[in-house]
Amino acid sequence: MKLDNGLGHLSYSTLVHLGDTWAEMNASLREFVPQIKKRVSPNAPFAVSLRISASSAKTLTDSQEERTSLAEFLASEDLYVYTVNAFPYGSFKGEIVMERVYEPDWTTDDRVNYTNSVADILAEISPAHVNPSIQTAPLAFKPNVAGEAYIAAFTHNVFRVVAHLYELEHRTGRRVKLAIEPEPACYLETTDETLEWFTNRVYSPAGIRELAEVARIPVSEAEGAIRRYLGIVFDIGHQSVGFENITESLGKIVEAGIPIFKLQEASSLWVEELTHDKIPELRRFTDTIYLSQTSLKQNGTITKFLNLGEALDAYEANPVPSEMRTHFHVPVFLEELGPFRTTRFGVQEALTMHRATPLSDHLEIETYTWDVLPPELKTGDIIEYVSRELEFVRNELMG
């Protein structure tokens, strides 16, 4: 839905639903989204954040009939697509995902071709009043980044997509934006790492020249093209896991001139004081198909783990006073989750900033872990929970 006062478009990520194939995503879209619209935006158009996997992209690219059917459904239900999640290339539900979610990474032609296909689809199905965004993976899983050649390869491939977006707008008149999402354990993880890559690899004279060569445009146009088509997703939950100060991090990004093409409202699990009696309850969150990157703060030092279970093992081996945050998305309307807390405060800080000076024209709630939450921590069904999240964010923005 389009918010008042220039605050942008707000919706929730359909990554929460089944959607590994187009048949699954299409069924989820038709079953759930109209019900949620009826609750939170009954009298105004409702924005859709659409998950498009590589399989779905191929189906939609190959079938004009499917694209037409989608457009007709959206129009009939007063819906419009403003962003696509093209981060997970393959399966995301019902099987072990873990670090496979980053594959194929940005060193591959598969990632480039997939992203370009999604851009072409978006240019056709999104309305003229929206400049749609594509959410994508943070370049590579950090342990796989072998050196300078690897970094140069994925940077070059990002420029290939920027060149495609430049050509797409000149051909169709539709501007589609690529938004890279920093995430724990990836090449782009912290705000400072994100600033470093953009400053030294993208906005540098060498980066601008490289894009000019790839896109076959004058150097004088290349810098503007980079900023027009390439930015980030700022996932508030991800940066909270790393103990970042959200207000400071957002301020750094704005100061550096990096476009925030999507501001993602997400909360993570937070244990203010880790103690032995909390371990059994926390271990219930380790039975998940996703990575649960975790930061453990002890004596002022932050240690990072790929999974929650590893962090708990480390604490039990050295039980000094500890604070812990873990990458387990939890409903943004909750300040507490059973015996634990959430990083909802980070969401509230970001929304306060956004209310004063809009940071992005795309806002999205991404709590995709509904299906793996412990049963007693779920509040109502998925329609109720998504609607409550949207109502919470909208109310925060109304002040």
Secondary structure as UniProt FT lines:
FT   TURN            5..6
FT   STRAND          9..13
FT   HELIX           14..16
FT   HELIX           22..40
FT   TURN            42..43
FT   STRAND          46..51
FT   HELIX           54..62
FT   HELIX           64..76
FT   TURN            77..78
FT   STRAND          79..85
FT   HELIX           98..102
FT   TURN            106..107
FT   HELIX           109..125
FT   TURN            128..129
FT   STRAND          133..136
FT   HELIX           142..144
FT   HELIX           148..172
FT   STRAND          177..180
FT   TURN            184..185
FT   HELIX           191..197
FT   HELIX           198..202
FT   HELIX           205..215
FT   HELIX           219..229
FT   STRAND          230..235
FT   HELIX           236..241
FT   TURN            242..243
FT   HELIX           246..256
FT   STRAND          260..265
FT   STRAND          267..271
FT   HELIX           276..278
FT   HELIX           279..283
FT   HELIX           284..286
FT   STRAND          294..298
FT   TURN            299..300
FT   STRAND          301..305
FT   HELIX           308..317
FT   STRAND          322..330
FT   TURN            332..333
FT   STRAND          336..337
FT   TURN            338..339
FT   STRAND          340..342
FT   HELIX           344..356
FT   STRAND          362..365
FT   TURN            368..369
FT   HELIX           370..372
FT   HELIX           375..377
FT   HELIX           382..397
//
